[in-house]
């Protein structure tokens, strides 16, 4: 694989190209490019990223979380919260290395799984599927996933751990009857239940982490994440967090998270910031006029800290995959991002059916940086 720089219309465009190789190798490379692109997309939070160490629970999040938006926000949202305690100037980010046996933690507590963090169920042999269904609805699966992030010094020594507890707002229940037929139902979990249960198990998680001799004096940031229902087009958000310093053994004080994302287009987004809503819509119209042969859709995600717009992420969904088209698109949209959003950090990702194909980053008072993947 080779990379080269192209300068045009004041944009710095980094293009990654691949030589002719067998299809099975190309598929592997495509996955690696997408993984690399995802890592680079995280860096708008200014952390240096150790890309050599992969999470020991890699892949588990895709099994336990229902939608892609939540997967992304669980990670980047936790990184954002971590900056307050583990400064990007002093620490390096690396994927989680310590939560072993996490799959068991996410299960129900039982005689065979004493480490389960979800409620135990007492299912009797003579219990019909209807009774079992009601029992599960009364005792839903609250915890869906635990996301671990490590913050290390320049020598790789662990200095801090951030943990995100992804909590269900809906538990999707499946029960099999005596004829092997599957029955489905769901249990909705209100905000109070979610938060109370999350805080209860948070101390158990902290105790387990501190039981590791290597981690007993390492501070922990633990946060509760509110998941969105199945197939939601928007992500959930972190609702509260607690910092456990090196001398503490439990989460003593919880602080509400004031950061909130608004999506554009949406009624809530337009009500929050009509000007931003119109700017995103006008930019989409402008680009679509010059690329009329392509279906192009913009989805904006704006982070407000209290009432201040902190950053804007735009996903551009399109069918274009040719390198020449992507370069042309980047050359066209780069200067427009500067004009439309002069005082806002913008992170624009061009997404196609084959994955992430281009990343455009525009910091305040800087020219956009563009990478073609």
C-alpha positions in Angstrom: 0.0 0.0 0.0 1.3 3.5 -0.8 0.3 7.0 0.1 0.9 10.3 -1.6 -0.1 13.9 -1.0 -2.2 16.0 -3.5 -2.6 19.8 -3.0 -5.6 21.4 -4.7 -7.9 24.3 -3.7 -6.0 24.7 -0.5 -6.9 21.2 0.6 -4.4 18.6 1.8 -5.7 15.3 0.4 -4.1 12.0 1.5 -4.9 9.2 -0.8 -4.5 5.5 0.1 -4.4 3.1 -2.9 -4.0 -0.6 -3.3 -2.2 -2.6 -6.0 -3.8 -5.6 -7.9 -4.2 -8.5 -5.5 -6.3 -11.6 -5.1 -9.9 -10.8 -4.0 -9.5 -12.6 -0.6 -6.5 -10.4 0.2 -8.3 -7.3 -0.9 -11.2 -8.1 1.4 -8.8 -8.4 4.3 -7.2 -5.1 3.3 -10.6 -3.4 3.1 -11.3 -4.4 6.7 -7.9 -3.2 7.8 -8.4 0.2 6.1 -11.8 0.6 7.7 -10.4 -0.3 11.1 -7.6 2.2 10.6 -10.1 4.9 9.4 -12.2 4.3 12.5 -9.1 4.8 14.6 -8.2 8.0 12.8 -11.7 9.3 13.2 -11.3 9.1 17.0 -8.3 11.4 16.9 -10.4 14.6 16.8 -10.3 14.3 20.5 -6.5 14.9 20.3 -5.4 11.7 21.9 -2.4 9.9 20.6 -3.6 6.3 19.9 -1.6 3.1 20.5 -2.8 1.1 17.5 -0.6 -1.9 18.3 -2.7 -3.2 21.2 -6.2 -4.3 20.3 -9.0 -4.8 22.8 -9.1 -8.2 24.4 -12.8 -8.1 23.9 -12.6 -7.0 20.3 -15.8 -7.8 18.4 -18.0 -8.3 21.5 -19.5 -4.8 21.0 -20.9 -5.8 17.6 -22.6 -8.8 19.2 -24.2 -7.0 22.1 -25.1 -3.5 20.7 -28.0 -3.1 18.3 -27.0 -0.1 16.1 -23.8 1.4 14.6 -24.5 4.8 16.0 -24.5 3.6 19.6 -21.2 1.6 18.9 -19.5 4.8 17.8 -20.9 7.0 20.5 -20.1 4.6 23.3 -16.4 4.9 22.3 -16.0 8.5 21.3 -18.4 9.8 24.0 -16.3 8.0 26.7 -13.1 9.4 25.3 -14.7 12.9 25.4 -15.6 12.4 29.1 -12.1 11.1 29.8 -10.4 14.2 28.7 -11.4 15.9 32.0 -9.4 13.3 34.0 -6.8 11.9 31.6 -5.5 14.8 29.6 -4.6 14.1 25.9 -1.4 16.1 26.6 -0.2 13.6 29.2 -1.8 10.3 28.3 -1.9 7.9 25.3 -5.2 6.1 24.5 -5.2 2.3 24.0 -8.0 -0.2 23.7 -9.0 -2.2 26.8 -6.6 -4.9 28.1 -8.0 -5.9 31.5 -11.6 -6.9 31.5 -11.2 -10.7 31.1 -14.3 -12.9 31.1 -16.5 -10.0 30.1 -19.0 -12.2 28.3 -19.8 -13.8 31.7 -20.2 -10.4 33.4 -22.9 -9.5 30.8 -25.0 -12.6 31.5 -27.5 -13.2 34.2 -26.3 -14.2 37.7 -26.8 -17.9 38.3 -25.3 -21.0 40.0 -23.3 -21.6 36.8 -22.4 -17.9 36.3 -21.7 -16.2 39.6 -20.1 -13.2 37.9 -23.2 -12.3 35.9 -24.3 -8.7 36.5 -27.8 -9.0 35.2 -30.7 -10.2 37.5 -31.0 -13.8 38.3 -34.0 -15.8 37.2 -35.6 -18.7 39.1 -37.0 -20.8 36.2 -38.7 -24.0 37.4 -38.9 -27.2 35.3 -42.7 -27.1 35.2 -42.9 -23.5 34.2 -44.7 -22.7 30.9 -43.3 -20.3 28.3 -45.9 -17.7 29.2 -44.8 -17.7 32.9 -41.2 -17.6 31.9 -41.9 -14.6 29.6 -43.6 -12.7 32.4 -40.7 -13.5 34.7 -38.2 -12.1 32.2 -40.2 -9.0 31.6 -40.3 -8.3 35.4 -36.5 -8.9 35.6 -35.1 -7.5 32.3 -31.5 -7.5 31.1 -30.3 -4.1 32.2 -26.7 -4.3 31.2 -25.8 -4.8 27.5 -22.1 -4.1 27.4 -19.1 -2.7 29.2 -16.6 -0.6 27.2 -13.1 -0.4 28.5 -10.5 2.2 27.6 -7.0 2.5 28.9 -4.9 5.6 29.3 -1.2 5.0 29.6 2.0 7.1 29.8 4.6 7.4 27.1 6.2 4.2 28.3 2.9 2.3 28.1 2.3 2.1 31.8 -1.4 2.1 32.8 -2.4 5.4 34.5 -6.1 5.4 34.1 -9.1 3.4 33.1 -12.4 4.5 31.7 -15.5 2.2 31.7 -18.7 2.8 29.9 -21.7 0.7 31.1 -24.1 0.5 28.2 -27.6 0.1 29.7 -30.7 -1.1 27.8 -33.8 1.0 27.5 -35.6 -2.0 26.0 -34.9 -5.7 26.7 -35.8 -7.8 23.7 -37.0 -11.2 25.1 -37.0 -14.6 23.3 -38.6 -17.7 25.0 -38.8 -21.1 23.5 -41.8 -23.3 24.2 -42.0 -27.1 24.5 -42.4 -27.4 20.7 -39.2 -25.5 20.0 -41.2 -22.5 18.7 -39.8 -19.1 19.6 -41.9 -16.4 21.2 -40.9 -12.7 21.4 -41.7 -9.8 23.6 -40.0 -6.7 25.1 -39.6 -5.0 28.4 -39.2 -1.2 28.5 -36.9 0.1 31.1 -37.5 3.6 32.4 -34.7 6.1 33.1 -35.0 5.8 36.9 -34.7 2.0 36.8 -31.8 2.2 34.3 -29.8 4.6 36.4 -30.5 2.9 39.8 -29.5 -0.5 38.5 -26.4 0.9 36.6 -25.1 2.7 39.7 -25.6 -0.5 41.8 -23.6 -2.7 39.5 -21.0 0.0 38.9 -19.5 -0.5 42.3 -19.3 -4.3 41.7 -17.4 -3.5 38.5 -15.0 -1.1 40.3 -14.4 -3.7 43.0 -13.5 -6.3 40.4 -11.1 -4.0 38.5 -9.4 -2.9 41.8 -9.0 -6.6 42.7 -6.4 -6.8 40.0 -3.0 -6.1 41.7 -1.8 -4.1 38.7 -4.9 -1.8 38.9 -5.5 -1.4 42.6 -4.0 2.1 42.7 -5.2 3.2 39.2 -8.0 5.8 39.0 -11.2 4.8 37.2 -13.8 6.9 35.4 -17.1 4.9 35.2 -20.1 6.2 33.3 -23.6 5.1 32.4 -24.6 5.1 28.8 -28.3 5.1 27.8 -28.8 2.9 24.7 -31.3 3.6 22.0 -34.0 1.0 20.9 -33.3 -1.5 18.1 -32.7 0.1 14.7 -32.8 3.7 16.0 -31.2 6.1 13.5 -29.7 8.2 16.3 -27.4 7.2 19.1 -27.9 7.3 22.8 -25.8 9.2 25.2 -23.9 9.1 28.5 -26.1 10.3 31.3 -23.9 10.3 34.5 -20.4 9.5 35.5 -18.2 9.0 38.6 -14.5 9.4 39.1 -12.9 6.9 41.5 -9.5 8.0 42.4 -6.5 5.8 43.3 -7.4 5.7 47.0 -11.2 5.0 46.6 -12.7 1.5 46.3 -16.2 2.6 45.1 -18.1 5.3 43.2 -19.1 7.8 45.8 -20.3 10.8 43.8 -22.1 10.8 40.5 -22.3 13.8 38.2 -24.9 14.3 35.5 -23.5 14.6 32.0 -24.6 17.9 30.4 -23.3 17.1 26.9 -26.0 16.3 24.5 -26.1 15.5 20.8 -28.8 16.8 18.4 -29.4 15.3 15.0 -30.1 17.1 11.7 -32.5 16.8 10.1 -34.8 16.2 13.0 -37.6 18.2 14.6 -35.6 18.3 17.9 -32.5 19.5 16.0 -34.4 22.3 14.2 -36.0 23.5 17.4 -32.6 23.6 19.1 -30.7 25.4 16.3 -32.7 26.5 13.3 -29.6 28.2 11.8 -27.5 25.1 11.9 -30.4 23.1 10.5 -30.6 25.4 7.5 -26.8 25.5 7.0 -26.6 21.7 6.8 -29.6 21.5 4.5 -28.2 24.2 2.2 -24.8 22.5 2.0 -26.5 19.2 1.1 -28.5 21.1 -1.7 -25.3 22.7 -3.0 -23.4 19.5 -3.2 -26.3 17.5 -4.7 -26.6 20.1 -7.5 -23.0 19.4 -8.6 -23.2 15.7 -8.1 -26.7 15.2 -9.5 -25.9 11.7 -10.8 -25.4 10.5 -7.2 -27.9 10.1 -4.3 -26.3 12.1 -1.5 -27.7 12.3 2.0 -26.3 14.4 4.9 -26.8 13.4 8.5 -25.5 15.9 11.0 -24.7 15.2 14.7 -24.0 18.4 16.7 -22.6 18.2 20.2 -23.7 20.9 22.6 -22.1 21.4 25.9 -24.9 23.1 27.8 -25.9 25.6 25.1 -22.6 25.9 23.3 -22.0 24.1 20.0 -18.8 22.2 20.6 -18.4 20.2 17.4 -20.3 19.0 14.3 -20.0 15.5 12.8 -21.5 15.0 9.3 -22.0 11.6 7.8 -22.4 11.8 4.0 -24.1 8.7 2.7 -23.5 8.1 -1.1 -23.0 5.5 -3.7 -19.8 7.0 -5.1 -16.8 4.7 -4.7 -14.4 5.7 -7.5 -11.3 7.5 -6.3 -11.6 10.2 -8.9 -15.2 10.9 -7.8 -14.1 11.0 -4.1 -11.3 13.4 -4.8 -13.6 15.7 -6.9 -16.2 15.6 -4.1 -13.6 16.5 -1.5 -12.2 19.4 -3.6 -15.8 20.7 -4.0 -17.0 20.4 -0.4 -13.8 21.4 1.5 -14.0 25.1 0.9 -17.7 25.1 1.4 -17.3 23.6 4.9 -15.1 26.6 5.8 -17.7 29.0 4.4 -20.7 27.3 6.0 -19.2 26.5 9.4 -16.3 29.0 9.9 -16.2 28.9 13.7 -17.1 25.2 14.3 -14.8 22.1 14.3 -16.3 19.9 11.6 -15.6 16.1 11.0 -17.2 14.9 7.8 -17.2 11.2 6.9 -18.1 10.0 3.4 -19.7 6.6 3.8 -20.6 4.2 1.0 -22.0 0.6 0.9 -18.3 -0.5 1.0 -17.6 1.4 4.1 -15.8 4.7 5.1 -14.2 6.1 1.9 -13.1 9.7 2.9 -12.6 11.7 6.0 -12.5 15.5 6.0 -11.5 17.4 9.2 -11.8 21.1 9.5 -10.6 22.6 12.8 -11.3 26.2 13.7 -9.1 28.7 11.7 -7.4 25.9 9.8 -7.6 24.5 6.2 -9.5 21.2 5.9 -7.5 18.0 6.0 -8.8 15.3 3.7 -8.0 11.6 3.6 -9.2 9.3 0.9 -9.3 5.7 2.2 
